């Protein structure tokens, strides 16, 4: 499978609790941090939920 690079570009402070939990579930802790995940429907769903806080590179 292909991998996706996900970068956190906005802070989860002041966001809804479910959005904060999604950021944690993706493994992101700090602004500017980059993580790699395999491309799957569940990961795509998480990205779609908080896309305003992320930068995604395929």
C-alpha distances in whole Angstrom, upper triangle without the diagonal:
4,7,10,13,16,20,23,25,28,30,29,33,35,32,32,31,28,26,27,25,22,22,23,20,18,19,21,25,27,27,25,22,19,16,12,10,6,7,9,12,14,13,14,17,18,17,19,22,23,22,25,25,21,20,16,15,12
4,7,10,13,17,20,22,25,27,27,31,33,30,30,30,27,25,26,25,21,21,22,19,16,18,20,23,24,24,22,20,16,14,10,9,6,6,9,12,14,12,12,16,17,16,18,21,21,19,23,22,19,17,13,11,8
4,7,10,13,16,19,22,24,24,28,30,27,28,27,24,22,23,22,18,18,19,17,13,15,16,20,21,20,18,16,12,10,6,5,4,5,9,12,13,11,11,15,15,13,16,19,18,17,20,19,16,14,11,9,7
4,6,10,13,16,18,20,21,24,26,24,25,24,22,19,20,20,16,15,17,15,11,13,14,17,18,17,15,14,10,8,5,5,6,6,9,12,13,9,10,13,13,10,13,16,15,14,17,16,12,10,7,6,5
4,7,10,13,16,18,19,22,25,22,24,24,22,19,19,19,16,14,15,15,11,12,11,15,15,14,12,10,6,6,5,7,9,10,13,15,15,11,12,15,13,11,14,16,15,13,15,14,10,8,6,5,6
4,7,10,12,14,15,18,21,19,20,20,18,15,15,16,13,10,13,12,9,10,9,12,12,11,10,8,5,5,6,8,11,11,13,15,14,10,11,13,11,8,12,13,11,10,12,10,7,6,5,7,9
4,6,9,11,13,16,19,17,19,20,18,15,15,16,13,10,13,13,10,10,8,10,9,8,6,6,4,7,9,11,14,15,17,18,17,14,14,16,13,11,14,14,12,10,11,9,6,5,6,8,11
4,6,8,9,12,15,14,16,17,16,12,12,14,12,8,11,13,10,10,7,8,7,5,5,6,7,9,12,14,17,17,19,19,18,15,15,16,13,11,13,13,10,10,10,6,5,7,9,12,15
4,7,10,12,15,14,17,18,18,14,14,16,14,11,14,16,14,14,10,11,9,5,6,8,10,12,15,17,20,20,22,22,21,17,17,18,15,13,15,15,11,10,9,6,6,7,10,13,16
4,7,9,11,10,14,15,15,12,11,14,13,11,13,16,14,15,11,11,9,6,9,11,13,15,18,19,22,22,23,23,21,19,18,18,15,13,15,14,10,10,8,5,7,9,13,16,19
4,5,8,8,12,13,14,11,9,13,13,10,12,15,14,14,10,9,8,6,10,11,14,16,19,20,24,24,25,24,22,19,20,19,16,15,16,15,11,12,10,7,10,13,16,19,22
4,6,5,8,9,10,7,6,9,10,8,10,13,13,13,10,9,10,9,13,13,15,16,19,20,23,23,23,23,20,18,19,18,14,14,15,13,10,12,11,8,11,14,17,20,23
4,6,9,9,12,10,8,11,13,11,12,16,16,16,13,12,11,11,15,16,18,20,23,24,27,27,27,26,24,22,22,21,18,17,19,16,13,15,13,11,14,17,20,24,27
4,7,9,11,10,9,13,14,13,15,18,18,19,16,15,15,15,18,19,21,23,25,26,29,28,28,27,25,23,23,21,18,18,19,16,13,16,14,12,16,19,22,26,28
4,6,8,6,7,10,11,11,13,15,16,17,15,14,15,14,18,18,20,21,23,23,26,25,25,24,21,20,20,18,15,15,15,12,10,13,11,10,14,17,20,23,26
4,6,5,7,9,10,11,13,15,16,17,16,16,17,17,20,21,22,22,24,23,26,25,24,22,20,19,19,17,14,15,15,11,10,14,13,12,15,19,21,25,27
4,5,5,6,9,10,11,12,15,16,15,15,17,18,21,20,22,21,23,22,25,25,23,22,19,18,19,17,14,16,16,12,12,15,15,14,17,20,22,25,27
4,5,5,6,9,10,10,12,14,14,15,17,18,21,20,20,20,21,20,22,21,20,18,15,15,16,13,10,13,13,9,10,13,14,13,15,19,20,23,25
4,5,5,6,9,10,11,13,12,13,15,15,17,17,17,17,19,18,20,20,19,18,15,14,14,12,9,10,11,7,6,10,11,10,12,15,17,20,22
4,5,5,6,9,10,11,10,10,12,13,16,15,16,16,19,18,21,21,21,20,17,15,16,15,11,12,14,11,9,12,13,10,12,16,18,21,23
4,5,5,6,9,10,10,11,14,15,18,16,17,16,18,17,19,20,19,18,14,13,15,13,10,12,14,11,10,14,15,13,14,18,18,22,23
4,5,5,6,9,9,11,14,15,16,15,15,14,15,14,16,16,15,14,11,10,12,10,6,9,10,8,8,11,13,11,11,15,15,18,19
4,5,5,7,6,8,10,11,13,11,12,11,13,13,16,16,16,16,13,11,13,12,8,9,12,10,8,10,12,9,9,12,13,17,18
4,5,5,6,7,10,12,14,12,13,11,14,14,17,18,17,18,15,13,15,14,11,12,15,13,11,14,15,13,13,16,16,19,20
4,5,8,10,13,15,16,14,14,11,13,11,14,15,14,15,11,10,13,12,9,11,14,12,12,14,16,14,14,16,16,18,19
4,6,9,12,13,14,11,10,8,9,8,11,12,13,13,11,8,11,11,8,9,12,12,11,12,15,12,11,13,12,15,16
4,7,10,12,12,9,9,7,9,10,13,15,16,17,14,11,14,15,12,12,16,15,13,15,17,14,13,14,14,16,17
4,6,8,9,7,7,7,10,12,15,17,18,19,16,13,15,16,12,12,15,15,12,13,14,11,10,12,13,15,17
4,7,9,7,10,10,14,15,19,20,21,22,20,17,19,19,15,15,18,17,14,16,16,12,12,15,16,18,21
4,6,6,9,11,15,17,21,22,23,24,22,19,20,21,17,16,19,18,15,16,16,12,12,14,16,18,21
4,6,9,12,15,17,21,22,23,24,22,19,20,21,17,16,18,18,14,14,13,10,10,11,14,16,19
4,6,10,13,16,20,21,23,24,23,19,20,21,18,16,19,19,15,15,14,11,10,10,12,14,17
4,7,10,13,17,18,21,22,20,17,18,20,17,15,18,18,15,15,15,12,10,11,12,13,16
4,7,10,14,15,18,20,18,15,16,18,15,13,17,18,15,14,16,13,10,9,9,10,12
4,7,10,12,15,17,16,12,14,16,14,12,16,17,15,15,17,14,11,11,10,11,12
4,7,9,12,15,14,11,13,15,14,12,16,17,16,16,18,16,13,12,10,10,10
4,6,8,11,11,8,10,13,12,11,14,16,16,15,18,17,14,13,11,11,10
4,6,10,10,8,10,13,13,12,15,17,18,17,20,19,16,16,13,12,10
4,7,9,7,7,11,11,11,13,15,16,15,19,19,15,15,11,11,9
4,6,5,6,9,10,11,12,14,16,16,19,19,17,17,14,14,12
4,6,5,6,9,10,10,12,15,15,18,19,17,17,15,16,14
4,5,5,6,9,10,11,13,14,18,17,16,17,15,17,16
4,5,5,6,9,10,11,12,15,15,13,14,11,13,13
4,5,5,6,9,10,10,14,14,12,13,10,12,11
4,5,5,6,9,10,13,14,13,14,13,15,15
4,5,5,7,8,12,11,11,13,12,15,15
4,5,6,5,9,9,8,9,8,11,12
4,6,5,9,10,9,11,10,14,14
4,6,8,9,10,13,13,16,17
4,5,6,7,10,11,15,17
4,5,5,7,8,12,14
4,6,8,11,14,17
4,7,10,14,17
4,6,10,13
4,7,10
4,7
4
